[in-house]
Every structure is written in C-alpha cells, then in structure tokens.
C-alpha cells in the first residue's frame, strides 16, 4: 500500500468514476485501474464495482474505504507537518471566493492558518461562481472557492478540485406581509410570476431563466451584488429573492420577523448545493497552496 494508491482511491470515491478521477489527477484511466487492482490484491478484497454507469464501493469497500481514507489523511498530515517543520511558509495567497463561503467557511479557517503561519498574507476577491473559475484558470487567483453546479467532467482539465464538507439549500426570501409568508416549503413554479430581486449577474438569474420559458427579463426586477440592498427591498415588498441558507444564517431580519425564509423544493432545487476548493494543476506541487488546502479538508 502506498500514498499514490490511497490518493487514487480517495478521488475515485469522491467522483464515483475512474474516468473523471483520471481527468482530475492528469493520469490515464488504466493507471488508476491498475493501481486500485494492485491494492485490492494486496488487501485480498474487492473495493469497487466497476461498470459503464460508474465506480461504486462494494459491500466490503463500504467498511474498508473509510479506514483507508483515515490512513491517507494521516499520511498527508504527516507529510505536511514534516514540510512545515523544515520550511517557514511566507508570501501572499490570492483567493477568489463566492460570497456564501466568504461569509461562513473562510474567516475562521483563514484566521487559524494565519495564526500558524503569520508570514502568509491574503488577497481576497469576492466574485460570482463563473468569475472565480475564470480567475483560477487564468492564474489571477491561486485558490478558488465555488459552488458545484455541473458535473466535474464539464470543467476545464487544468483545474484541480478538492470537495468541501459543506452543503446548503436554497431559500425564497419574502416580506413578512407576503401572501407566501406562512409557507414552510414552496416550489419555484408557485412564485414564478412574482418580481425577483436577485444576487449577482449570472448564478441566481440563470436558475430562474433556465427554469421556464415563462421567465423573462421583466420577471427580474433588478440584480445586485449588495445582499443588504436585496434584503431591504424584499422587506419593503418590492419582490422576492433566492439565497442559500449560508447567506442568511443568523440573519437579523429573519430573526426579528421582518423577512421570512421559505425552503425551496422541486426542480431545480431538489438537490443540496455542494462546494469545492479549486486551484490550477500547476500549483499541485506548491507546498504553501497544498498546506492551505489541507486546512479545508
């Protein structure tokens, strides 16, 4: 058993596909398949069922894979610890992030990393999802934090993905006096005729426009990058909005009853939104980037 085998197993488990794992790791499918087969022979157990529909754990794999992931994580921690003891990290890390993660996940983790490595500074850009991806692809940012809105196979192969242990749900924001305020759950179709006040230029507006041919530019009252303006406009009754629960955690307007958050159900909100840390493949051997990424693992 070696580190490379465990890394292959980890990415296959995350992607549920040897094909996509190979794209992420910049190796051939046969290299991953042979490596996993060799590990299975060494352990005398079959870890995965392989088929045209994907790669999923066997019954034995379901109990053994978490143990192997623990070994991989410990090995990675030891490797990084050795590197940190033999070199002092310093320099600037350029980070591009979507607002929801900037408001929740990043501050505490970046503060912890800064405490451990005080010579590292941050330059942080708050961007929309597609702009974060562009910044990383064009090397204008070292690390990006995005929402996963497509299958990984649709992304540029120059990007490396590290899944984050964070998910969120979509919520409809309405004023306390709205006719929808008593709802606990609601579908987009039920409110499609309402004027929408949406965050950003692309992510949320595209959700609305792609849902139905009924939705058009007149449905969207206005778009803004200022979440405070959006919330105050909703409270004033100008329209409704859509945000994830990450962007409205402990929101004072919801807590004091001036605004109601209603869980959105049905298409296109039936699945939780997941998130990923991304960086360019050229930075996979950067000790500083790898060390920072490990803090989000």
Secondary structure, DSSP 8 states (H G I E B T S, - for coil): --HHHHHHHHHHHHHT-HHHHHHHHTS-HHHHHHHHHHHHHHHTS--EEEETTEEEE-HHHHHHHHHHHHHHHHHHHHHHHHHHHHS---EEEEEEE-HHHIIIIIHHHHHHHHHH-TTEEEEEEE--HHHHHHHHHTTS-SEEEEEE-S-GGGS-TTEEEEEEEEEE-EEEEEETTSTTTT-SEEETGGGTTS-EEEETTTHHHHHHHHH-TT--GGGEEEEES-HHHHHHHHHTTS-BEEEEGGGSTT-HHHHTTSEEEEEEESTTSSS-EEEEEEEEGGGTT-HHHHHHHHTT-
